[in-house]
């Protein structure tokens, strides 16, 4: 029985780094432990509309979200293999993405998988590598500290290396066709000094192992941890040889000097296109943007561009989860200056705003695109925010646990409460935040623990550079400083700078397109540079319990 209730880190991660490991010919696929359907979207993008893709998820809340993810044909809530309905057999592929390490007996689960696969069906698995260099460095110092994420996730009960993964699949009746390390530590800025030693480190470079194994023959007796089948010495020598040859092949391919040469050629081509203003593959590409006509200014019923509302404060609230709206409206009561409320509604339902204490309220029904960022920029470009001293940006946020824990919160709900509480946790909290961006040096202010720096670049820097070029803003990599979570208060003087982006819906990926680099993430990171362009900074605010009004 696969219990994935504690697997919170990758619930909605598309895991694009594993897309290349998905067998092209797979037409019937099951994703075990599918979470909110992140990898399901990657499967769909890779295999197309004609593939039959199903998911298994033990947590009812996550299964409900996965059903709406547009990646699956069907999602069953329950435990593998018990929840597998009749007819879910003859599968081409079963996926275990960061699942097997959470199980007491993954050997038994692989054994049970035989009955759902066709004769030459495959298993695709992502498994953390306990040989990872940060783990080994701590072990040398006598440390084995469980963490919220990574190879030593506190919910992991089994730990693997390349060799032990190959052995596990072999004992369970599979032939490993491909096994490679992914998520290379040497690509991280903090480990750049280790790059010359890349060949020496070997598998210690990789946080995960990606494995594709073909079903050969189900062992005649059940395979379990406590009763492993006997394996002769020759077979184990074959396991050792496969481990060594695959590791050596990857070391040659990922040799730091060769990789730098390949990456250098690739980056040179990208940089040339950027500097020449030629179109690229980015949704927010500068070359495409400079060639297209200016987007039409969004229109708002009952308002004309010449009608500039001047006042102390505007609150822009994006609503995708309407059940969180009453709480946010209640928290707005601590605001002690006249304010106007502008709500962008992507929930598809009518909103009850009777609890609003705003001077005026406008509701704009918007497409679910670009998360909360594109709706906010539509409000900016419409002119509705012209003339205000400050703007509070809120949204009905539900974040994955893994993102929240990296920013000092134990759950996504706690992170939202921290972000909103630093602005609206009390009358004193609001007054401090408001004064920070209207009287102090703050251009943006948010919860102190959510002010992120260069460690949060991920793959978004290229998109940030394209956006920054639109408005003539410099964005040196080491100077990144932005409000992670996109809940903040900003000085009104930044609104004209943002209007210069001249964004359109085409600049944003569809919500169900699996992508690491997204325009929404790029705009989020751009905000700090926008503040700096006006001689301002991103300021951290002390935490307050959301709703603890005084």
C-alpha positions, 0 to 999 in steps of 0.5 A: 500500500503506497501512502503518499500523504506526507509527500508534500514537496513535489505536489504541483511541480511539473518536474520538467527535468524528467521529461526527456526520460518519458518513453515516446511511444507510451500510450497508456500511462499511470502516475502513482502519487500524482499529487496536484497533477504537476507531472501529469501536465508534463506527461500530457505535453510530452505524449499528446492528447491521444495518450490515456493518462491516469493518476493515483493519489492518496490525499483526497484534496490533492486528487481533487486538484489533479482532476482539474489539472488538464493532464489526466483522463482520470484520477483515483483517490486511494493507495497503490495498488489497491486503488487501481480499478479493473481495466487499468492493466496493459500499461505502457508506463508507470511513473513513481516520481519521488515516491519509492523513497517514502515507502517501507517496502518499495521492492514489494511495490515494484513487484506488484506493478508487474500485473498492471504493465504489458509484457515490455512495459516500463517504469519511470522513477525519480529517486533522491540520491543519498550520495549527494555532495551536501549530504556527504559533506554533512556526514563527514562532520557527523551530521545526518539532519533530516530536513523539510525537502531534499534527499534527507526529507524527514518523510523518507524511509529508504535511501538509495544510490545508483547501484542500489537502485539498479539492484532493487529493480533487478531483484523485482524483475526489471532491466534498467535501460537508462539511469542518469543523475539529474539536478546537478549541484555544480549548476548551482551558484553556491557550488560553482567553486567545485566545478573543476572537481566535477569528474572526481565527484561523480554521482555526488553531483546529482540530487536525483537519479532518473531511472527507466526500467523495462519489465522482464519477468515477474519473480515467481515468489513475492519480492519484499524487503524481508524476503529478498530473492536469492541472486547468484554472484554473476548477476550481482557482478552484472549489477556492479558493471551496469552501475559503473558503466552508466556512471562513467558514461555520464561523467564523460558527458557531464565533464565540466570543461566539455559541458562549459564549452557546450553551454558556452556555445548555447549561451553565445547564441542566446546572447546574440539573439538578445542583443540583436533583438531577434525573436527567441522561444520565450513567451515574453521575448523582447524581439517579438515584443518590439515588433508587435503593435502596442497592446490595447489598453484594458477597458473597465466598465464605467471608467475612462482613461482620463478619470484619474482617482487620486488618493492615499491607497489602492488595494488590488486583490486577485481572487482565484480561491473565493473561499479565502475572500472573506478572510482577506476582506476582514483583514482590510479593516485595519487600514486607517486611510481611505482606500479603493479596492480593485478585485480581479476575479478569475474564480468563474463565480460571482463574489460577495464583497458586502464585507468591504470597507473600501471607499469604492470597489471595482470587480474585473472578471479576468482570464485565469492566465499568468497567475495573479501577475497578469491580472495585476498588470492589466489593472496597472495598464488600464490606468486605474492605479495612476495617482495613488501614493501606495498600492497593496497587492494581495491574492488568494494564495495557496502554495505548495509546502515545499515552496513555503518551507524554503521561505520560513513557513511550515505550510502554504497556509502559514506562508500566506498568513505571514505575507498578509500579516506583515501588511494587515496583521494589525493597525500598527503593522499596516501603518508601519508598512504604509509609512515604509513606502510613502515616507521611507526608502522603500519602493516595495515592502513585504514580510522579511523572511520572503525577501529573496535574493540571488539564490532564488534565480532558478531558470528565470534570469533570461526572461527577466533580462528580456522584460527589463530591456523593455523599460531600460532597467539594469538587472545584475544577477548578484543584485536580485532582491524581490518579494517572493509570494507577490503579496506586498505594498509598493510605492505609487511611483513604480506604477508608471515604470510597470506601464512601460512593460506594455504586457499582453496576454501573449506574454504569458504561458497558459496555466496548464503548460508545464514550464519552469521559466514563466513570465509570471515568475520573471515579473515577480523577480523584476519588481526589485529592479523596478524599485531600484531604478527609482532609487528605492529598495525592497524592505522586509517587514516584521511578522504579525499574526494575520487577523490579530487586529488591534 
